[in-house]
Amino acid sequence: MAREATTLRRLLSQRKPDIPCLTTATKNTAKNDWVKLHKKNVTIWKEFNLDTLNASYGHVLDFPISEPLSDVPSINQTLESLTVNSDLDVNNLIGWNAMMMRATFDFARSLLGLKQGSPSSHVFTPPDKSTLAKIPGYPKRLQVDHVISLLCNLPQNLVVGLGRTSKKWRGVDITCALDRGRQPTGEQIWPLRQLLAICNIANTRYGYIQTDKEFVACRFNKNAGEEWKVAIVSIPLGNFGEGVLTADLALWWLCMLAASSRDNSEIVSEENMVEIDEWEVDEFQDSVVHKYSKYSVPVPELLQMPPFQDQGNPANPAFYVNPADLAIGANPPGPEH
């Protein structure tokens, strides 16, 4: 009997069990040497949503997988009966993240022919601290729980992660405050400052904070005044199924964004950062191409017009397209051209 095909989307959209948090510790701490981040520079990452993901990487997520992937973790074996009694217990979830990315990220890279000569590294700190996650090439001890890198001639750090209990920190409290036009409190942004300090050392704009209740994706950059900024989105661990953005999908997406090129992973100023929902007109192919995935779709009739010259950067004939207007499935996964 033929094996039923699955997809990356199904693997990354599984239902996780509810994880009890029994710790009584509720206080965060801060260090004076962490990078300064003003409360006014914390925003919601509105473009980081399922529509944007589907438009740019949906062809990869829905590509049929007829043979089972190696090293895909089992939820029953990894997360069932898990209880969080301390910050370190959250690293069981980070271990899940590392195992899931090790299997699905490299498979996606193979579909796209993306940097196949550079093996990926997925290092995390387990609850017993038997190994310690480190930033490649950084000599000092640094508190970081997960580091995803490409081991090329010059290692490229893609995503770094930290663990927190939901009793100590909730990213959703920040996003709810921002939705209501309020700024987060100083203590609420302490973990973001810690993550920023690590991302700055690793020279990657992408990081995340994992708790027993949510996955918080973060993107850092600087504004025109050289102040640090962060855009965040909180994704409940209870999200599952193919019609929502799940925690596993979010981390996979961060990896794919960062791996697309160094220009798309390194920390840059606001004016030099390409948005994740940005497309570019290819005049010769009569199509639009996503700036990260390089996925192309035919230009709808209403978009068949000469590309305009961006006044801020005349050398860049960028064209902004609403991903909701684009059809998925215009071309199969394949090597970049």
C-alpha positions as CSV (number, residue, x, y, z in Angstrom):
1,M,0.0,0.0,0.0
2,A,1.4,3.4,-0.9
3,R,2.3,5.7,1.9
4,E,0.0,8.7,2.3
5,A,1.9,11.9,1.5
6,T,2.2,14.6,4.1
7,T,3.5,18.2,3.9
8,L,5.7,20.5,6.0
9,R,2.6,22.5,6.9
10,R,1.0,19.4,8.5
11,L,4.2,18.6,10.4
12,L,4.5,22.2,11.6
13,S,0.8,22.5,12.6
14,Q,0.4,19.7,15.1
15,R,-1.5,20.1,18.3
16,K,0.6,20.6,21.4
17,P,-0.6,19.5,24.8
18,D,-1.4,22.0,27.4
19,I,1.6,22.5,29.7
20,P,1.0,23.3,33.3
21,C,3.3,26.0,34.8
22,L,3.7,25.4,38.5
23,T,6.5,27.8,39.3
24,T,5.9,30.5,41.9
25,A,8.8,32.7,40.6
26,T,7.4,35.9,39.0
27,K,10.2,38.4,38.8
28,N,12.4,39.2,35.8
29,T,15.9,40.6,36.2
30,A,17.9,43.1,34.1
31,K,21.6,43.9,33.5
32,N,23.0,47.4,33.0
33,D,25.1,46.3,30.0
34,W,22.1,45.2,27.9
35,V,21.4,47.3,24.8
36,K,18.9,50.1,25.6
37,L,15.5,49.7,24.1
38,H,12.9,52.5,24.5
39,K,9.3,51.5,25.2
40,K,8.1,53.7,22.4
41,N,10.2,51.6,19.9
42,V,8.3,48.3,20.6
43,T,5.7,47.6,17.9
44,I,3.5,44.8,16.7
45,W,5.0,42.9,13.7
46,K,1.8,43.2,11.6
47,E,3.2,41.7,8.4
48,F,4.1,38.5,10.2
49,N,0.8,36.6,9.6
50,L,-0.5,33.6,7.8
51,D,-1.5,35.4,4.7
52,T,2.1,36.7,4.2
53,L,3.5,33.3,4.9
54,N,1.1,31.5,2.5
55,A,1.8,34.0,-0.3
56,S,5.6,33.7,-0.1
57,Y,6.3,30.2,1.2
58,G,3.0,28.3,0.8
59,H,4.3,26.4,-2.2
60,V,7.1,25.0,0.0
61,L,4.8,24.2,2.9
62,D,2.3,22.4,0.8
63,F,4.8,20.4,-1.3
64,P,3.8,16.7,-1.0
65,I,6.3,14.6,1.0
66,S,5.9,11.0,0.1
67,E,8.8,9.6,2.2
68,P,9.0,10.3,6.0
69,L,11.5,12.9,7.1
70,S,14.2,11.7,9.5
71,D,14.5,13.1,13.0
72,V,10.9,14.5,13.2
73,P,10.2,14.5,16.9
74,S,7.1,12.9,18.4
75,I,4.8,15.1,20.4
76,N,3.8,12.2,22.6
77,Q,7.4,11.3,23.4
78,T,8.7,14.8,23.8
79,L,5.9,17.0,25.3
80,E,3.3,14.8,26.8
81,S,3.3,14.9,30.7
82,L,5.7,17.9,30.6
83,T,5.3,20.3,33.6
84,V,7.2,23.6,34.0
85,N,8.5,24.2,37.5
86,S,11.4,26.6,36.5
87,D,12.8,28.6,33.6
88,L,15.0,25.6,32.7
89,D,11.9,23.4,32.2
90,V,10.9,25.6,29.2
91,N,14.0,24.3,27.5
92,N,12.2,21.1,26.8
93,L,10.1,23.1,24.4
94,I,13.2,24.7,23.0
95,G,14.6,21.2,22.5
96,W,11.4,20.4,20.5
97,N,12.1,23.6,18.4
98,A,15.6,22.4,17.7
99,M,14.6,18.9,16.7
100,M,11.7,20.1,14.5
101,M,13.8,22.7,12.7
102,R,16.6,20.3,12.2
103,A,14.2,18.1,10.2
104,T,12.0,20.6,8.4
105,F,14.3,23.5,7.7
106,D,16.9,21.5,5.8
107,F,14.2,19.7,3.8
108,A,12.8,23.1,2.8
109,R,16.3,24.3,1.8
110,S,16.8,21.3,-0.4
111,L,13.5,22.0,-2.2
112,L,14.7,25.6,-2.9
113,G,18.3,24.7,-3.6
114,L,19.2,27.2,-0.9
115,K,22.8,27.2,0.4
116,Q,23.1,23.4,0.1
117,G,26.9,23.6,0.8
118,S,26.3,25.1,4.2
119,P,25.1,22.6,6.9
120,S,22.8,24.0,9.5
121,S,23.5,23.9,13.2
122,H,20.7,23.7,15.9
123,V,22.3,24.0,19.3
124,F,20.2,24.4,22.5
125,T,20.7,24.2,26.2
126,P,18.7,21.3,27.7
127,P,17.2,21.6,31.2
128,D,20.1,19.7,32.8
129,K,22.7,22.0,31.1
130,S,24.6,19.0,29.9
131,T,25.5,21.2,26.8
132,L,25.3,24.9,26.5
133,A,24.2,26.9,23.5
134,K,26.8,29.3,22.2
135,I,27.1,32.0,19.5
136,P,29.7,30.6,17.0
137,G,32.9,32.5,17.3
138,Y,31.9,34.5,20.4
139,P,34.4,33.7,23.2
140,K,32.5,34.8,26.2
141,R,29.8,32.9,28.2
142,L,26.4,34.2,27.1
143,Q,23.0,33.2,28.4
144,V,21.2,32.0,25.3
145,D,19.0,28.9,25.0
146,H,18.9,28.2,21.2
147,V,21.1,29.2,18.3
148,I,20.3,28.3,14.7
149,S,23.2,28.9,12.3
150,L,24.6,28.0,8.9
151,L,28.1,26.7,9.1
152,C,29.6,28.3,5.9
153,N,33.1,29.7,5.6
154,L,31.9,32.7,7.6
155,P,29.2,31.3,9.9
156,Q,25.8,32.9,9.5
157,N,23.6,33.1,12.6
158,L,20.0,32.9,11.6
159,V,17.8,32.9,14.8
160,V,18.5,32.9,18.5
161,G,16.0,32.0,21.3
162,L,15.4,32.5,25.0
163,G,13.1,30.6,27.4
164,R,10.9,32.2,30.1
165,T,8.0,30.9,32.1
166,S,4.6,32.4,31.6
167,K,4.5,33.4,35.3
168,K,7.5,35.7,34.7
169,W,6.7,37.1,31.2
170,R,3.9,37.2,28.7
171,G,4.5,38.7,25.3
172,V,0.7,38.9,24.8
173,D,0.6,41.5,27.6
174,I,2.8,43.7,25.5
175,T,0.8,43.2,22.3
176,C,-2.5,43.8,24.1
177,A,-1.1,47.0,25.5
178,L,0.0,48.1,22.1
179,D,-3.4,47.3,20.6
180,R,-4.9,49.7,23.1
181,G,-2.4,52.5,22.3
182,R,-0.4,52.0,25.4
183,Q,3.4,51.4,25.9
184,P,4.7,48.3,27.7
185,T,6.3,48.7,31.1
186,G,10.0,48.7,31.7
187,E,10.0,45.2,33.3
188,Q,7.9,43.8,30.4
189,I,10.7,44.8,27.9
190,W,13.6,43.4,30.0
191,P,13.5,40.0,28.2
192,L,13.3,41.8,24.8
193,R,16.4,43.8,25.8
194,Q,18.2,40.6,26.7
195,L,17.3,39.0,23.4
196,L,18.3,42.2,21.6
197,A,21.8,42.0,23.3
198,I,22.2,38.4,22.0
199,C,20.9,39.2,18.5
200,N,23.3,42.2,18.4
201,I,26.3,39.9,19.2
202,A,25.1,37.2,16.8
203,N,24.4,39.8,14.1
204,T,20.9,38.5,13.3
205,R,17.7,40.5,13.4
206,Y,15.6,37.5,14.2
207,G,15.0,36.1,17.7
208,Y,12.3,34.5,19.8
209,I,11.1,34.1,23.3
210,Q,9.6,30.7,24.2
211,T,7.3,30.3,27.2
212,D,5.0,27.4,28.2
213,K,2.0,29.3,26.7
214,E,3.3,31.2,23.7
215,F,6.0,31.7,21.1
216,V,7.0,35.3,20.5
217,A,8.7,36.1,17.2
218,C,10.9,39.2,17.3
219,R,12.7,41.3,14.6
220,F,15.2,44.0,15.6
221,N,16.5,47.0,13.6
222,K,17.5,50.6,14.1
223,N,15.5,53.7,13.2
224,A,16.8,56.9,11.5
225,G,17.9,58.2,14.9
226,E,20.0,55.0,15.5
227,E,17.7,53.9,18.3
228,W,16.9,50.2,18.5
229,K,13.5,49.0,17.5
230,V,11.7,45.7,17.9
231,A,8.6,44.3,16.2
232,I,7.0,41.3,17.9
233,V,4.1,38.9,17.4
234,S,2.7,36.6,20.0
235,I,1.5,33.1,18.9
236,P,-0.3,30.9,21.4
237,L,1.1,27.4,21.7
238,G,-2.6,26.3,21.6
239,N,-2.7,27.2,17.9
240,F,-2.9,24.1,15.7
241,G,-4.2,23.0,12.3
242,E,-3.5,24.1,8.8
243,G,-5.6,27.3,8.9
244,V,-3.7,29.2,11.6
245,L,-0.1,30.4,12.2
246,T,1.4,28.0,14.7
247,A,4.5,28.4,16.8
248,D,6.4,25.8,14.7
249,L,5.4,27.5,11.5
250,A,6.6,30.9,12.9
251,L,10.1,29.6,13.9
252,W,10.4,27.8,10.5
253,W,9.5,31.0,8.8
254,L,12.1,33.0,10.7
255,C,14.7,30.4,9.7
256,M,13.7,30.7,6.0
257,L,13.7,34.5,6.0
258,A,17.2,34.6,7.6
259,A,18.6,31.9,5.3
260,S,17.5,33.7,2.1
261,S,20.5,35.9,2.2
262,R,22.8,37.7,4.6
263,D,21.3,41.0,3.6
264,N,18.0,39.6,4.9
265,S,19.3,38.3,8.2
266,E,21.8,40.9,9.4
267,I,20.8,43.8,11.6
268,V,20.3,46.9,9.4
269,S,18.8,50.3,9.6
270,E,15.1,50.9,9.0
271,E,15.6,52.4,5.5
272,N,17.7,49.4,4.4
273,M,15.4,46.7,5.6
274,V,13.3,44.8,3.2
275,E,9.8,44.1,4.5
276,I,8.7,40.4,4.6
277,D,5.6,41.1,2.4
278,E,7.6,43.0,-0.3
279,W,7.5,41.8,-3.9
280,E,9.4,43.1,-6.9
281,V,8.3,43.3,-10.5
282,D,10.2,41.2,-13.0
283,E,9.6,43.1,-16.3
284,F,11.0,40.4,-18.5
285,Q,9.1,37.5,-17.0
286,D,5.9,39.5,-16.6
287,S,5.7,38.4,-12.9
288,V,6.3,39.5,-9.4
289,V,9.0,37.9,-7.3
290,H,9.0,37.8,-3.5
291,K,12.1,39.5,-2.1
292,Y,12.9,36.7,0.3
293,S,11.6,33.4,-1.1
294,K,12.2,34.3,-4.7
295,Y,8.8,32.8,-5.4
296,S,7.2,34.3,-8.6
297,V,3.6,34.6,-9.7
298,P,2.2,36.2,-12.9
299,V,1.4,39.9,-12.6
300,P,-2.4,40.4,-12.3
301,E,-3.9,42.6,-15.0
302,L,-4.3,45.5,-12.7
303,L,-0.5,45.4,-11.9
304,Q,0.7,45.3,-15.5
305,M,2.4,48.7,-15.4
306,P,6.0,49.9,-15.5
307,P,7.7,49.6,-12.1
308,F,8.2,52.9,-10.3
309,Q,11.5,54.2,-9.0
310,D,11.5,54.3,-5.2
311,Q,12.3,58.0,-4.4
312,G,14.4,56.9,-1.4
313,N,16.5,54.5,-3.5
314,P,16.4,55.2,-7.3
315,A,18.4,52.1,-8.0
316,N,15.7,49.9,-6.6
317,P,12.6,49.5,-8.8
318,A,10.6,48.0,-6.0
319,F,6.9,47.2,-6.4
320,Y,4.7,46.6,-3.4
321,V,2.0,44.0,-3.8
322,N,-0.7,42.9,-1.4
323,P,0.0,39.2,-1.0
324,A,-3.8,38.5,-0.7
325,D,-4.0,39.5,-4.4
326,L,-1.5,36.8,-5.5
327,A,-2.4,33.2,-6.4
328,I,-0.4,30.4,-4.8
329,G,0.8,27.6,-7.0
330,A,2.2,29.5,-10.0
331,N,5.4,27.5,-10.0
332,P,6.8,24.4,-8.1
333,P,9.7,24.6,-5.7
334,G,13.0,24.6,-7.4
335,P,16.5,26.1,-7.3
336,E,17.0,29.8,-7.3
337,H,17.8,31.4,-10.6
